Amino acid sequence: LELDLNKYYADSLGNEKSVPLNDWIDVGAVDENDSLLFSKRIKVTGNKMKYQFVMDQRPYKAGVDPLNQLIDKDGKDNLVKSQ
């Protein structure tokens, strides 16, 4: 996975401020039915990261926060189709 991550805080008016990443976030993979095949929590300290894992079967999609547990304006962009 090549990850492009950003973290923002929003105030009560919706104004967003970019903040540094220093968080534990799940990366994972799902099959064609969106069933979880793999998930692992990793320490994220930068906006661009690469992560590699080996699985028994080829995933349909992979990415960050596969179970959409984090607050996210667009959770649909967390997982992308495997190449």
Chimera marker file (.cmm) of the C-alpha trace (Angstrom):
<marker_set name="trace">
<marker id="1" x="0.000" y="0.000" z="0.000" r="1" g="1" b="0" radius="0.5"/>
<marker id="2" x="1.122" y="3.508" z="-0.753" r="1" g="1" b="0" radius="0.5"/>
<marker id="3" x="-0.669" y="5.702" z="1.758" r="1" g="1" b="0" radius="0.5"/>
<marker id="4" x="-1.395" y="9.414" z="1.397" r="1" g="1" b="0" radius="0.5"/>
<marker id="5" x="-2.733" y="10.523" z="4.773" r="1" g="1" b="0" radius="0.5"/>
<marker id="6" x="-3.917" y="13.813" z="6.253" r="1" g="1" b="0" radius="0.5"/>
<marker id="7" x="-5.353" y="14.762" z="9.614" r="1" g="1" b="0" radius="0.5"/>
<marker id="8" x="-7.446" y="17.835" z="10.343" r="1" g="1" b="0" radius="0.5"/>
<marker id="9" x="-9.149" y="19.362" z="13.340" r="1" g="1" b="0" radius="0.5"/>
<marker id="10" x="-12.325" y="21.364" z="12.731" r="1" g="1" b="0" radius="0.5"/>
<marker id="11" x="-13.699" y="24.103" z="14.953" r="1" g="1" b="0" radius="0.5"/>
<marker id="12" x="-17.390" y="24.738" z="15.676" r="1" g="1" b="0" radius="0.5"/>
<marker id="13" x="-17.700" y="26.744" z="12.436" r="1" g="1" b="0" radius="0.5"/>
<marker id="14" x="-16.209" y="23.969" z="10.316" r="1" g="1" b="0" radius="0.5"/>
<marker id="15" x="-12.864" y="25.681" z="9.750" r="1" g="1" b="0" radius="0.5"/>
<marker id="16" x="-10.242" y="22.972" z="9.330" r="1" g="1" b="0" radius="0.5"/>
<marker id="17" x="-6.634" y="23.060" z="10.475" r="1" g="1" b="0" radius="0.5"/>
<marker id="18" x="-4.068" y="20.515" z="9.307" r="1" g="1" b="0" radius="0.5"/>
<marker id="19" x="-2.231" y="18.834" z="12.180" r="1" g="1" b="0" radius="0.5"/>
<marker id="20" x="0.750" y="16.447" z="12.254" r="1" g="1" b="0" radius="0.5"/>
<marker id="21" x="0.084" y="12.729" z="12.231" r="1" g="1" b="0" radius="0.5"/>
<marker id="22" x="1.196" y="10.660" z="15.203" r="1" g="1" b="0" radius="0.5"/>
<marker id="23" x="-1.550" y="8.048" z="15.450" r="1" g="1" b="0" radius="0.5"/>
<marker id="24" x="-2.229" y="4.333" z="15.400" r="1" g="1" b="0" radius="0.5"/>
<marker id="25" x="-4.421" y="3.576" z="12.369" r="1" g="1" b="0" radius="0.5"/>
<marker id="26" x="-5.675" y="0.269" z="10.966" r="1" g="1" b="0" radius="0.5"/>
<marker id="27" x="-4.653" y="-0.830" z="7.488" r="1" g="1" b="0" radius="0.5"/>
<marker id="28" x="-6.398" y="-3.747" z="5.915" r="1" g="1" b="0" radius="0.5"/>
<marker id="29" x="-7.974" y="-5.542" z="3.002" r="1" g="1" b="0" radius="0.5"/>
<marker id="30" x="-11.437" y="-6.781" z="2.062" r="1" g="1" b="0" radius="0.5"/>
<marker id="31" x="-12.881" y="-9.232" z="-0.454" r="1" g="1" b="0" radius="0.5"/>
<marker id="32" x="-15.542" y="-8.591" z="-3.131" r="1" g="1" b="0" radius="0.5"/>
<marker id="33" x="-18.288" y="-8.712" z="-0.450" r="1" g="1" b="0" radius="0.5"/>
<marker id="34" x="-16.494" y="-6.164" z="1.782" r="1" g="1" b="0" radius="0.5"/>
<marker id="35" x="-15.672" y="-8.923" z="4.271" r="1" g="1" b="0" radius="0.5"/>
<marker id="36" x="-12.500" y="-8.178" z="6.182" r="1" g="1" b="0" radius="0.5"/>
<marker id="37" x="-9.570" y="-10.369" z="5.118" r="1" g="1" b="0" radius="0.5"/>
<marker id="38" x="-6.773" y="-8.642" z="7.019" r="1" g="1" b="0" radius="0.5"/>
<marker id="39" x="-6.350" y="-5.793" z="9.471" r="1" g="1" b="0" radius="0.5"/>
<marker id="40" x="-3.370" y="-4.524" z="11.409" r="1" g="1" b="0" radius="0.5"/>
<marker id="41" x="-2.858" y="-1.351" z="13.430" r="1" g="1" b="0" radius="0.5"/>
<marker id="42" x="0.250" y="0.607" z="12.433" r="1" g="1" b="0" radius="0.5"/>
<marker id="43" x="1.892" y="3.759" z="13.795" r="1" g="1" b="0" radius="0.5"/>
<marker id="44" x="1.444" y="6.623" z="11.323" r="1" g="1" b="0" radius="0.5"/>
<marker id="45" x="3.875" y="9.519" z="11.677" r="1" g="1" b="0" radius="0.5"/>
<marker id="46" x="3.872" y="11.067" z="8.210" r="1" g="1" b="0" radius="0.5"/>
<marker id="47" x="1.622" y="11.945" z="5.309" r="1" g="1" b="0" radius="0.5"/>
<marker id="48" x="3.226" y="9.532" z="2.838" r="1" g="1" b="0" radius="0.5"/>
<marker id="49" x="3.890" y="5.942" z="3.881" r="1" g="1" b="0" radius="0.5"/>
<marker id="50" x="4.359" y="2.575" z="2.233" r="1" g="1" b="0" radius="0.5"/>
<marker id="51" x="3.212" y="-0.621" z="3.874" r="1" g="1" b="0" radius="0.5"/>
<marker id="52" x="3.498" y="-4.184" z="2.608" r="1" g="1" b="0" radius="0.5"/>
<marker id="53" x="1.813" y="-7.359" z="3.810" r="1" g="1" b="0" radius="0.5"/>
<marker id="54" x="1.414" y="-10.913" z="2.494" r="1" g="1" b="0" radius="0.5"/>
<marker id="55" x="-1.948" y="-12.666" z="2.357" r="1" g="1" b="0" radius="0.5"/>
<marker id="56" x="-3.240" y="-16.120" z="1.406" r="1" g="1" b="0" radius="0.5"/>
<marker id="57" x="-5.550" y="-14.651" z="-1.230" r="1" g="1" b="0" radius="0.5"/>
<marker id="58" x="-5.585" y="-11.562" z="-3.407" r="1" g="1" b="0" radius="0.5"/>
<marker id="59" x="-7.718" y="-8.819" z="-1.829" r="1" g="1" b="0" radius="0.5"/>
<marker id="60" x="-10.374" y="-6.967" z="-3.782" r="1" g="1" b="0" radius="0.5"/>
<marker id="61" x="-9.637" y="-3.658" z="-1.997" r="1" g="1" b="0" radius="0.5"/>
<marker id="62" x="-7.013" y="-2.481" z="0.488" r="1" g="1" b="0" radius="0.5"/>
<marker id="63" x="-6.237" y="0.701" z="2.396" r="1" g="1" b="0" radius="0.5"/>
<marker id="64" x="-6.586" y="2.527" z="5.712" r="1" g="1" b="0" radius="0.5"/>
<marker id="65" x="-9.355" y="2.248" z="8.282" r="1" g="1" b="0" radius="0.5"/>
<marker id="66" x="-11.069" y="-0.680" z="6.521" r="1" g="1" b="0" radius="0.5"/>
<marker id="67" x="-13.931" y="-0.750" z="9.047" r="1" g="1" b="0" radius="0.5"/>
<marker id="68" x="-14.516" y="3.052" z="8.893" r="1" g="1" b="0" radius="0.5"/>
<marker id="69" x="-13.987" y="3.553" z="12.619" r="1" g="1" b="0" radius="0.5"/>
<marker id="70" x="-12.442" y="7.021" z="12.314" r="1" g="1" b="0" radius="0.5"/>
<marker id="71" x="-14.353" y="10.253" z="11.741" r="1" g="1" b="0" radius="0.5"/>
<marker id="72" x="-13.932" y="10.931" z="8.039" r="1" g="1" b="0" radius="0.5"/>
<marker id="73" x="-15.722" y="13.246" z="5.606" r="1" g="1" b="0" radius="0.5"/>
<marker id="74" x="-15.314" y="10.696" z="2.803" r="1" g="1" b="0" radius="0.5"/>
<marker id="75" x="-14.825" y="7.161" z="4.113" r="1" g="1" b="0" radius="0.5"/>
<marker id="76" x="-15.341" y="5.799" z="0.603" r="1" g="1" b="0" radius="0.5"/>
<marker id="77" x="-11.809" y="6.798" z="-0.434" r="1" g="1" b="0" radius="0.5"/>
<marker id="78" x="-10.114" y="4.759" z="2.323" r="1" g="1" b="0" radius="0.5"/>
<marker id="79" x="-9.987" y="1.530" z="0.300" r="1" g="1" b="0" radius="0.5"/>
<marker id="80" x="-8.941" y="1.198" z="-3.330" r="1" g="1" b="0" radius="0.5"/>
<marker id="81" x="-9.181" y="-1.746" z="-5.712" r="1" g="1" b="0" radius="0.5"/>
<marker id="82" x="-6.139" y="-3.983" z="-5.885" r="1" g="1" b="0" radius="0.5"/>
<marker id="83" x="-4.045" y="-3.832" z="-9.027" r="1" g="1" b="0" radius="0.5"/>
<link id1="1" id2="2" r="1" g="1" b="0" radius="0.2"/>
<link id1="2" id2="3" r="1" g="1" b="0" radius="0.2"/>
<link id1="3" id2="4" r="1" g="1" b="0" radius="0.2"/>
<link id1="4" id2="5" r="1" g="1" b="0" radius="0.2"/>
<link id1="5" id2="6" r="1" g="1" b="0" radius="0.2"/>
<link id1="6" id2="7" r="1" g="1" b="0" radius="0.2"/>
<link id1="7" id2="8" r="1" g="1" b="0" radius="0.2"/>
<link id1="8" id2="9" r="1" g="1" b="0" radius="0.2"/>
<link id1="9" id2="10" r="1" g="1" b="0" radius="0.2"/>
<link id1="10" id2="11" r="1" g="1" b="0" radius="0.2"/>
<link id1="11" id2="12" r="1" g="1" b="0" radius="0.2"/>
<link id1="12" id2="13" r="1" g="1" b="0" radius="0.2"/>
<link id1="13" id2="14" r="1" g="1" b="0" radius="0.2"/>
<link id1="14" id2="15" r="1" g="1" b="0" radius="0.2"/>
<link id1="15" id2="16" r="1" g="1" b="0" radius="0.2"/>
<link id1="16" id2="17" r="1" g="1" b="0" radius="0.2"/>
<link id1="17" id2="18" r="1" g="1" b="0" radius="0.2"/>
<link id1="18" id2="19" r="1" g="1" b="0" radius="0.2"/>
<link id1="19" id2="20" r="1" g="1" b="0" radius="0.2"/>
<link id1="20" id2="21" r="1" g="1" b="0" radius="0.2"/>
<link id1="21" id2="22" r="1" g="1" b="0" radius="0.2"/>
<link id1="22" id2="23" r="1" g="1" b="0" radius="0.2"/>
<link id1="23" id2="24" r="1" g="1" b="0" radius="0.2"/>
<link id1="24" id2="25" r="1" g="1" b="0" radius="0.2"/>
<link id1="25" id2="26" r="1" g="1" b="0" radius="0.2"/>
<link id1="26" id2="27" r="1" g="1" b="0" radius="0.2"/>
<link id1="27" id2="28" r="1" g="1" b="0" radius="0.2"/>
<link id1="28" id2="29" r="1" g="1" b="0" radius="0.2"/>
<link id1="29" id2="30" r="1" g="1" b="0" radius="0.2"/>
<link id1="30" id2="31" r="1" g="1" b="0" radius="0.2"/>
<link id1="31" id2="32" r="1" g="1" b="0" radius="0.2"/>
<link id1="32" id2="33" r="1" g="1" b="0" radius="0.2"/>
<link id1="33" id2="34" r="1" g="1" b="0" radius="0.2"/>
<link id1="34" id2="35" r="1" g="1" b="0" radius="0.2"/>
<link id1="35" id2="36" r="1" g="1" b="0" radius="0.2"/>
<link id1="36" id2="37" r="1" g="1" b="0" radius="0.2"/>
<link id1="37" id2="38" r="1" g="1" b="0" radius="0.2"/>
<link id1="38" id2="39" r="1" g="1" b="0" radius="0.2"/>
<link id1="39" id2="40" r="1" g="1" b="0" radius="0.2"/>
<link id1="40" id2="41" r="1" g="1" b="0" radius="0.2"/>
<link id1="41" id2="42" r="1" g="1" b="0" radius="0.2"/>
<link id1="42" id2="43" r="1" g="1" b="0" radius="0.2"/>
<link id1="43" id2="44" r="1" g="1" b="0" radius="0.2"/>
<link id1="44" id2="45" r="1" g="1" b="0" radius="0.2"/>
<link id1="45" id2="46" r="1" g="1" b="0" radius="0.2"/>
<link id1="46" id2="47" r="1" g="1" b="0" radius="0.2"/>
<link id1="47" id2="48" r="1" g="1" b="0" radius="0.2"/>
<link id1="48" id2="49" r="1" g="1" b="0" radius="0.2"/>
<link id1="49" id2="50" r="1" g="1" b="0" radius="0.2"/>
<link id1="50" id2="51" r="1" g="1" b="0" radius="0.2"/>
<link id1="51" id2="52" r="1" g="1" b="0" radius="0.2"/>
<link id1="52" id2="53" r="1" g="1" b="0" radius="0.2"/>
<link id1="53" id2="54" r="1" g="1" b="0" radius="0.2"/>
<link id1="54" id2="55" r="1" g="1" b="0" radius="0.2"/>
<link id1="55" id2="56" r="1" g="1" b="0" radius="0.2"/>
<link id1="56" id2="57" r="1" g="1" b="0" radius="0.2"/>
<link id1="57" id2="58" r="1" g="1" b="0" radius="0.2"/>
<link id1="58" id2="59" r="1" g="1" b="0" radius="0.2"/>
<link id1="59" id2="60" r="1" g="1" b="0" radius="0.2"/>
<link id1="60" id2="61" r="1" g="1" b="0" radius="0.2"/>
<link id1="61" id2="62" r="1" g="1" b="0" radius="0.2"/>
<link id1="62" id2="63" r="1" g="1" b="0" radius="0.2"/>
<link id1="63" id2="64" r="1" g="1" b="0" radius="0.2"/>
<link id1="64" id2="65" r="1" g="1" b="0" radius="0.2"/>
<link id1="65" id2="66" r="1" g="1" b="0" radius="0.2"/>
<link id1="66" id2="67" r="1" g="1" b="0" radius="0.2"/>
<link id1="67" id2="68" r="1" g="1" b="0" radius="0.2"/>
<link id1="68" id2="69" r="1" g="1" b="0" radius="0.2"/>
<link id1="69" id2="70" r="1" g="1" b="0" radius="0.2"/>
<link id1="70" id2="71" r="1" g="1" b="0" radius="0.2"/>
<link id1="71" id2="72" r="1" g="1" b="0" radius="0.2"/>
<link id1="72" id2="73" r="1" g="1" b="0" radius="0.2"/>
<link id1="73" id2="74" r="1" g="1" b="0" radius="0.2"/>
<link id1="74" id2="75" r="1" g="1" b="0" radius="0.2"/>
<link id1="75" id2="76" r="1" g="1" b="0" radius="0.2"/>
<link id1="76" id2="77" r="1" g="1" b="0" radius="0.2"/>
<link id1="77" id2="78" r="1" g="1" b="0" radius="0.2"/>
<link id1="78" id2="79" r="1" g="1" b="0" radius="0.2"/>
<link id1="79" id2="80" r="1" g="1" b="0" radius="0.2"/>
<link id1="80" id2="81" r="1" g="1" b="0" radius="0.2"/>
<link id1="81" id2="82" r="1" g="1" b="0" radius="0.2"/>
<link id1="82" id2="83" r="1" g="1" b="0" radius="0.2"/>
</marker_set>
